[in-house]
């Protein structure tokens, strides 16, 4: 999922299937969606989320679901770590 589609779907009220829904139901992204958007592995996404103590939603099957705000926190942290590693 490209970053522009990723962010546009959250802003437009579209759900992950691309359907617009004007209800108050939040849009969630899987760890795989987040990993693809940021360019890291699913393991890295889960590790950063755990280290930041982000309280993610989990499905009955154990699938972790992230809100756009949580995705933004993970992305900012990943970028910070990348900059720190370059020093």
C-alpha positions as CSV (number, residue, x, y, z in Angstrom):
1,X,0.0,0.0,0.0
2,X,1.6,3.3,-1.0
3,X,2.0,6.1,1.5
4,X,-0.3,8.4,-0.4
5,X,-3.1,5.8,-0.5
6,X,-2.3,4.8,3.1
7,X,-2.8,8.4,4.3
8,X,-5.6,9.3,1.9
9,X,-7.7,6.4,3.0
10,X,-7.5,7.6,6.6
11,X,-8.4,11.2,5.7
12,X,-11.2,10.4,3.4
13,X,-12.9,8.0,5.7
14,X,-12.3,5.1,3.4
15,X,-12.0,1.7,5.0
16,X,-9.2,-0.7,4.0
17,X,-11.4,-2.1,1.3
18,X,-11.6,1.3,-0.4
19,X,-15.2,1.8,0.5
20,X,-16.1,5.2,2.0
21,X,-18.0,5.0,5.2
22,X,-19.1,8.2,7.0
23,X,-19.6,6.4,10.3
24,X,-17.4,6.9,13.3
25,X,-15.7,3.5,12.8
26,X,-11.9,4.0,12.8
27,X,-9.7,2.7,10.1
28,X,-7.2,0.1,11.1
29,X,-4.0,-1.2,9.4
30,X,-2.3,-4.5,9.8
31,X,1.3,-4.8,10.8
32,X,2.0,-5.9,7.2
33,X,0.4,-2.7,5.9
34,X,2.5,-0.6,8.3
35,X,5.6,-2.5,7.4
36,X,5.0,-2.0,3.7
37,X,4.3,1.7,4.2
38,X,7.5,2.4,6.2
39,X,9.7,-0.1,4.3
40,X,10.6,-2.4,7.2
41,X,9.7,-5.9,8.3
42,X,6.6,-6.9,10.2
43,X,8.9,-7.9,13.1
44,X,10.4,-4.4,13.2
45,X,6.9,-2.9,13.3
46,X,5.9,-5.1,16.2
47,X,9.2,-4.5,18.0
48,X,8.9,-0.7,17.8
49,X,5.3,-0.8,18.8
50,X,6.2,-2.9,21.9
51,X,9.1,-0.7,22.8
52,X,6.9,2.4,22.5
53,X,4.2,0.6,24.5
54,X,1.6,1.3,21.9
55,X,-1.6,-0.4,22.9
56,X,-2.7,-2.0,19.6
57,X,-6.0,-3.8,18.9
58,X,-5.8,-7.5,18.3
59,X,-8.3,-9.7,16.5
60,X,-9.3,-13.1,18.0
61,X,-6.8,-14.7,15.6
62,X,-4.0,-12.5,17.0
63,X,-3.7,-10.0,14.1
64,X,-2.4,-6.7,15.3
65,X,-4.3,-3.6,14.1
66,X,-2.9,-0.1,14.2
67,X,-4.6,3.3,13.8
68,X,-3.2,6.0,11.6
69,X,-1.9,7.9,14.7
70,X,-0.1,4.8,15.9
71,X,1.4,4.3,12.4
72,X,2.6,7.8,12.5
73,X,4.3,7.3,15.9
74,X,6.0,4.1,14.6
75,X,7.1,5.9,11.4
76,X,8.6,8.9,13.3
77,X,10.4,6.5,15.7
78,X,11.8,4.5,12.8
79,X,13.1,7.7,11.1
80,X,14.6,8.9,14.3
81,X,16.5,5.6,14.7
82,X,17.7,5.7,11.1
83,X,19.0,9.3,11.6
84,X,20.7,8.2,14.9
85,X,22.4,5.3,13.2
86,X,23.9,7.6,10.5
87,X,25.7,9.7,13.2
